[in-house]
Structures are given as C-alpha cells and as structure tokens.
C-alpha cells in the first residue's frame, strides 16, 4: 500500500514538473515562434495599383490578400485597388490578411422613366443608380397632379453612366389659363417679336433664309406651330426671309 502511495506521489510530482516545463516552453519558445512575436513589418502601399499587381506585391512581402468590397468608381479603371485595410504604413505581422477595396469601373444602365412618379420616389430611384439631380423646376401641367414629375431632361431608356446629371420638371397642377401659340406667318420680324411677348412666350432662335421674292425680315416659318395651347410659356423659333444668309 505504501509502495502504491509513493508511486502515485512520484507520478503526480513528475506530471506537475512536466506541466510546468511544458508551460514555460510554450510561453517562452513555441508560442513566440508561432505568432512571430516581436517581428512586425511595415505594410506596403498597394493603392491605385491593378489588383493582380497589388496581390503579387503583398505576397512577395509575406502578406495575404482578399477583396472585401467592390465600388463603382469612374475615377479608376476596373479592378484597381482603391483602399486597403490595414492602411499602408501600419506595423503588422507576416502572414496578415490585407483586405482590398477595388473599383468596379463606371456602370451603364438605361435611364428609368420618372415622369408620372412623385418627386420623392423619383429622387430615391435616381439615388439608387447614383444619378445627380442638378435642378428641379415647377411648371403647370394639364395631365399631371401637383408634385408629380412631368418632364425629365434625359429620355427614359437612354443608356447613361453613374454620376450622370439630370433636371426634373414637377407639376404645379392645372393652369388657370393655357397660352396659345400665335400665328406669326407673314408678319414683320419686329412685329412678330411683339406678338410673341404679348402672348406670354419667349423669342427663340431666328434663322434667316435667303428669298429675293419676299420682303426682307418677313416671318415664313415658326416652331411650335400656331394654334397650339401650352400649359407654360415656351420658346418660339422663327424662320425669316432675308437677302443674305445669317442667323441669330
């Protein structure tokens, strides 16, 4: 019985010594070697480099890499490193995984139809595609309720890129009175200008057309055509007879 007790005590003592020695070795030798304790290196800068080149540089310097995100960015070609984490210059251990954010390039898409949508919905749609609204103007509209988009500067379906710019026209509702396009054919240019202003419209481009058979400065054409009813003032372009070719 005593022999068994002594053997047990010896075993416990040996196990305790082994545990202590093993712990010391792990703490002082094995673990430092495993984690490369005290051996940190400055992380290289791979921003603005093509992804394959950036990965090759990191691998050569003892680091690993992974793409963490892809951003639409027209400032850089596709597959270009925009940013990295950790940042360049940080002291890190060899084998560290460097997360890379790369450019997806400029994306093209068909312009959505915004006419008929309330302004808030149109804004959200454009924000989703990254399109900037330059301005919003309000005009009367006979067929669109108040607050609804009645016109857009980029036609629906036209292929555009992110970061494009657009202006929107929003309805103020039905006008109290529509403005008629006056008949200007045969009028002298100065008289036609007065009629346009009196009707509430603006004078647009004036194209002079050589015609020796007509009195100079006589209106021989107009756009929009006479008789049309408009919700808002418009620009009226004129064709005018002249002796020599000219244009305003």
Rosetta blueprint (number, residue, H / E / L):
1 X L
2 X H
3 X H
4 X H
5 X H
6 X H
7 X H
8 X H
9 X H
10 X H
11 X H
12 X H
13 X H
14 X H
15 X H
16 X H
17 X H
18 X H
19 X H
20 X H
21 X H
22 X H
23 X H
24 X H
25 X H
26 X H
27 X H
28 X H
29 X H
30 X H
31 X H
32 X H
33 X H
34 X H
35 X H
36 X L
37 X L
38 X L
39 X L
40 X E
41 X E
42 X E
43 X L
44 X L
45 X L
46 X L
47 X L
48 X L
49 X L
50 X E
51 X H
52 X H
53 X H
54 X H
55 X H
56 X H
57 X H
58 X H
59 X H
60 X H
61 X L
62 X L
63 X L
64 X E
65 X E
66 X E
67 X E
68 X E
69 X E
70 X E
71 X E
72 X E
73 X L
74 X L
75 X L
76 X L
77 X L
78 X L
79 X L
80 X E
81 X E
82 X E
83 X E
84 X E
85 X E
86 X L
87 X L
88 X L
89 X L
90 X L
91 X E
92 X E
93 X E
94 X L
95 X L
96 X L
97 X E
98 X E
99 X E
100 X E
101 X E
102 X E
103 X E
104 X E
105 X E
106 X L
107 X L
108 X E
109 X E
110 X E
111 X L
112 X L
113 X L
114 X L
115 X L
116 X L
117 X L
118 X E
119 X H
120 X H
121 X H
122 X H
123 X H
124 X H
125 X H
126 X H
127 X H
128 X H
129 X H
130 X L
131 X L
132 X E
133 X E
134 X E
135 X E
136 X E
137 X E
138 X E
139 X E
140 X L
141 X L
142 X L
143 X L
144 X L
145 X L
146 X L
147 X L
148 X E
149 X E
150 X E
151 X E
152 X E
153 X L
154 X L
155 X L
156 X L
157 X L
158 X L
159 X E
160 X E
161 X E
162 X L
163 X L
164 X L
165 X E
166 X E
167 X E
168 X E
169 X E
170 X E
171 X E
172 X L
173 X L
174 X L
175 X L
176 X L
177 X L
178 X L
179 X E
180 X E
181 X L
182 X L
183 X L
184 X L
185 X L
186 X L
187 X L
188 X E
189 X H
190 X H
191 X H
192 X H
193 X H
194 X H
195 X H
196 X H
197 X H
198 X H
199 X L
200 X L
201 X L
202 X E
203 X E
204 X E
205 X E
206 X E
207 X E
208 X E
209 X E
210 X E
211 X L
212 X L
213 X L
214 X L
215 X L
216 X L
217 X L
218 X E
219 X E
220 X E
221 X E
222 X E
223 X E
224 X L
225 X L
226 X L
227 X L
228 X L
229 X E
230 X E
231 X L
232 X L
233 X L
234 X L
235 X E
236 X E
237 X E
238 X E
239 X E
240 X E
241 X E
242 X E
243 X L
244 X L
245 X L
246 X L
247 X E
248 X L
